[in-house]
Amino acid sequence: MSRRNSTIDDVAKAARVARVTVSRVLNNVQNVRPETRERVRRAVEELGYSVNRQARALASGSGTQIMLIHAHNPEREPNSFYNAGLELGALRACSSLGFDLVTRAIDPAGEQQPSRLLAAILEHESPAGIIVSPPMSDDFDLLACAQRVGVRMVAISAGERGRSIVPAVGIDDRAAGRTIGDHLLALGHRRFGFVKGPPDHQSAGLRYDGFLDALRAAGIDHEPWTATGDFTFHSGVEAAERLLREQGSVTALACANDDMAAGAMLALHRAGLEIPSAMSVAGFDDTPMSEVIWPPLTTVRQPIKFLAERAVHLLFEIDPAPHYECVEHELIVRESTAAPNPFRTA
């Protein structure tokens, strides 16, 4: 293998590890065994692989900016941590590579199509690469627009369609949804509610699908009570208030993100219900808020900052062929979930 043309896949093959493991070593992420880390470093040295060299080569043909595009509806409150986590991770990678990070917010439900807005942005700016997050990571027209212009793009948490067009990185959302379901089932719950994310957010839909997988595997055939939120705290409040009006028998409520879970917990507190004795609540993301609300929230941790950091590095790989890098998720069990209360009367 030529030292000039080595890729991250060549390093992974030489070190006998997955490409995501190579990424973790290159980005100094913990939880990599010392012998594995050393094997990867030897392969990097032998092959002459350098992300920085690739970054310089890419920058020589375009600008020195990486553009992070996220969805934002000006009429709604923003997700409290997700976008900030993406920005921090992308900024960390850009700083290490000598690039500037710029962010752009696009309203997917606005009057102008996101792909046209992106085309207008690219008329005036020449970024070295673009990173998009859900739901735009599944916007076919937007992804195709970047391809037509010749700008490299990486999608975060893309669905199958997005992954077929551009490189993408994320967790296995379906498996993560099943993880939450398995946890609540193991506690003894059999009557569930679930607050879904926006319909155009495919990764959120996969979380619910995985939750259903867990219930079906446990022999529970009836559908859980559901509501659809928009990832905001307020939509979680509204969902839980409707749950209390419509379905008093639910003992465990899972939410597609932590903001909605926190909102649901507020609604339960207002109704005089103790968590988790009256109802267990679980979220998704493991945002900083999940540790400080009361009770602390059981949730699935997805490494948001690392996903953005890895996305930046993916922009600079020699071979930009579409593929999906799956990063591990982790169940974080806290005090908001417990076995159902046998003396509960609701």
Residue pairs with C-beta under 8 A, 6 or more apart in sequence:
1 10
1 14
1 47
3 47
3 48
4 48
5 318
6 47
6 48
6 49
7 49
7 317
7 318
7 319
8 19
8 22
8 23
8 49
8 317
9 19
9 319
10 47
10 49
11 19
11 22
11 40
11 43
11 44
11 47
11 49
12 18
12 19
12 21
12 22
14 43
14 46
14 47
15 21
15 22
15 36
15 39
15 40
15 42
15 43
16 39
17 36
17 39
17 40
19 325
20 310
20 325
20 326
20 327
21 32
21 36
21 40
22 40
22 43
22 44
23 29
23 310
23 313
23 325
24 31
24 32
25 32
25 36
25 37
25 40
25 41
25 44
26 40
26 44
26 51
26 313
27 93
27 306
27 309
27 310
27 313
29 306
32 40
43 49
51 97
51 313
51 316
52 97
52 98
54 316
54 317
54 318
55 97
55 98
55 99
55 128
55 316
56 98
58 128
58 129
58 152
58 315
58 316
59 98
59 99
59 128
62 126
62 127
62 128
62 151
63 125
63 126
63 127
63 128
64 98
64 99
64 100
64 128
65 99
65 100
65 101
65 102
65 125
65 126
65 127
65 128
66 90
66 94
66 99
66 100
66 101
66 102
66 127
66 128
66 129
66 130
66 131
66 312
66 315
67 101
67 102
67 103
67 104
67 121
67 125
67 127
67 129
67 130
67 131
68 86
68 87
68 90
68 101
68 102
68 103
68 104
68 130
68 131
68 133
68 308
69 103
69 104
69 105
69 106
69 118
69 130
69 131
69 132
69 133
69 136
70 83
70 86
70 103
70 104
70 105
70 106
70 132
70 133
70 136
71 105
71 106
71 107
71 108
71 133
71 134
71 135
71 136
72 78
72 83
72 105
72 106
72 107
73 107
73 108
73 109
73 230
74 107
76 230
76 232
77 232
77 233
77 234
79 231
79 232
79 257
79 259
80 233
80 259
80 287
80 289
81 258
81 259
81 285
81 287
81 288
81 289
81 304
82 133
82 231
82 257
82 285
82 287
82 304
83 133
85 287
85 304
85 305
85 308
86 131
86 133
86 156
86 304
86 305
86 307
86 308
87 101
87 103
87 308
88 305
88 308
89 304
89 305
89 306
89 307
89 308
89 309
89 312
90 101
90 131
90 308
90 309
90 311
90 312
91 101
92 305
92 309
93 308
93 309
93 310
93 311
93 312
93 313
94 100
94 101
94 312
97 312
97 313
97 316
99 128
99 312
102 125
102 127
104 121
106 114
106 117
106 118
106 136
108 114
108 135
108 136
108 139
108 200
110 117
113 141
114 136
114 139
114 141
114 142
115 139
115 141
115 142
115 144
115 145
118 130
118 142
118 145
118 146
119 145
119 149
122 145
122 146
122 149
122 151
127 151
128 152
128 315
129 151
129 152
129 153
129 154
129 312
129 315
129 316
130 146
130 151
130 152
130 153
130 154
131 153
131 154
131 155
131 156
131 308
131 311
131 312
131 315
132 139
132 142
132 143
132 153
132 154
132 155
132 156
133 155
133 156
133 157
134 156
134 157
134 158
134 201
134 202
134 203
134 204
135 198
135 200
135 201
135 202
136 142
137 143
137 155
137 156
137 157
137 158
137 159
137 162
137 168
138 155
138 158
138 159
138 161
138 162
138 200
138 202
139 162
140 161
140 162
140 165
143 153
143 155
143 162
143 165
143 166
144 165
146 152
146 153
146 166
147 153
147 165
147 166
152 315
152 320
153 166
153 315
154 166
154 167
154 168
154 169
154 311
154 312
154 314
154 315
155 162
155 163
155 166
155 167
155 168
155 169
155 311
156 168
156 169
156 170
156 307
156 308
156 311
157 168
157 169
157 170
157 171
157 173
157 203
157 307
158 166
158 168
158 170
158 202
158 203
158 324
159 202
159 203
159 206
162 168
162 202
163 322
163 323
163 324
164 322
165 322
166 320
166 322
167 314
167 317
167 320
167 321
167 322
167 323
167 324
167 325
168 322
168 323
168 324
168 325
169 307
169 310
169 311
169 314
169 324
169 325
169 327
170 203
170 302
170 307
170 324
170 325
170 326
170 327
171 302
171 303
171 307
171 326
171 327
171 328
171 329
172 326
172 329
173 203
173 204
173 206
173 207
173 210
174 206
174 207
174 209
174 210
174 213
175 210
175 329
176 207
176 210
176 284
176 300
176 302
176 329
177 206
177 207
177 208
177 209
177 210
177 211
177 212
177 213
177 214
178 210
178 211
178 213
178 214
179 210
179 214
179 300
179 329
179 331
180 207
180 210
180 211
180 214
180 254
180 282
180 284
180 300
180 331
181 192
181 210
181 211
181 212
181 213
181 214
181 215
181 254
182 214
183 282
183 298
183 331
183 333
183 337
184 192
184 252
184 254
184 280
184 282
184 337
185 214
185 215
185 218
187 252
187 280
187 337
187 338
187 339
187 340
188 339
188 340
189 251
189 252
189 280
189 339
189 340
190 220
190 251
190 340
191 249
191 250
191 251
191 252
191 340
192 211
192 215
192 220
192 224
192 225
192 250
192 251
192 252
192 253
192 254
193 224
193 225
193 226
193 227
193 243
193 247
193 250
193 252
193 253
193 254
194 208
194 211
194 224
194 225
194 226
194 227
194 253
194 254
194 255
194 256
195 226
195 227
195 228
195 229
195 235
195 236
195 239
195 240
195 253
195 254
195 255
195 256
195 260
195 261
195 264
196 204
196 205
196 208
196 226
196 227
196 228
196 229
196 256
197 204
197 205
197 207
197 228
197 229
197 230
197 231
197 256
197 257
197 260
198 204
198 228
198 229
198 230
198 231
199 205
199 228
201 231
204 231
204 256
204 257
207 256
207 284
208 226
208 256
211 224
211 254
212 223
212 224
215 224
224 250
225 243
225 246
225 247
225 250
227 238
227 239
227 242
227 243
228 239
229 235
229 236
229 238
229 239
229 255
229 256
229 260
231 256
231 257
231 259
231 260
232 259
232 260
232 263
233 259
233 260
233 262
233 263
233 266
234 263
235 260
235 263
236 255
236 259
236 260
236 261
236 262
236 263
236 264
236 265
236 266
236 267
237 263
237 264
237 266
237 267
238 263
238 267
239 255
239 260
239 263
239 264
239 267
240 253
240 263
240 264
240 265
240 266
240 267
240 268
241 267
243 250
243 253
243 264
244 267
244 268
244 271
244 273
248 346
249 346
250 279
251 279
251 280
251 340
251 341
251 344
252 279
252 280
252 281
252 282
252 337
252 340
253 261
253 264
253 279
253 280
253 281
253 282
254 281
254 282
254 283
254 284
255 261
255 264
255 281
255 282
255 283
255 284
256 284
257 283
257 284
257 285
258 283
258 284
258 285
258 286
258 287
258 289
258 290
258 297
258 299
259 287
259 289
260 283
261 281
261 282
261 283
261 284
261 290
261 297
261 299
261 336
262 283
262 289
262 290
262 293
262 297
264 281
265 275
265 281
265 293
265 297
265 336
268 275
268 278
268 279
268 281
269 275
273 279
273 346
275 281
275 295
275 336
276 295
276 335
276 336
276 337
276 338
277 338
277 341
277 344
278 341
278 344
278 346
280 298
280 336
280 337
280 338
280 340
281 297
281 298
281 336
281 337
282 297
282 298
282 299
282 336
282 337
283 290
283 297
283 298
283 299
283 300
284 299
284 300
284 302
285 299
285 300
285 301
285 302
285 304
286 299
286 300
286 301
286 302
286 330
286 332
287 299
289 297
290 296
290 297
290 299
290 332
290 334
291 297
291 334
295 334
295 335
295 336
296 334
296 335
296 336
297 334
297 336
298 331
298 332
298 333
298 334
298 335
298 336
298 337
299 332
299 334
300 329
300 330
300 331
300 332
301 329
301 330
301 331
301 332
302 327
302 329
303 327
306 327
307 327
310 325
310 327
314 320
314 325
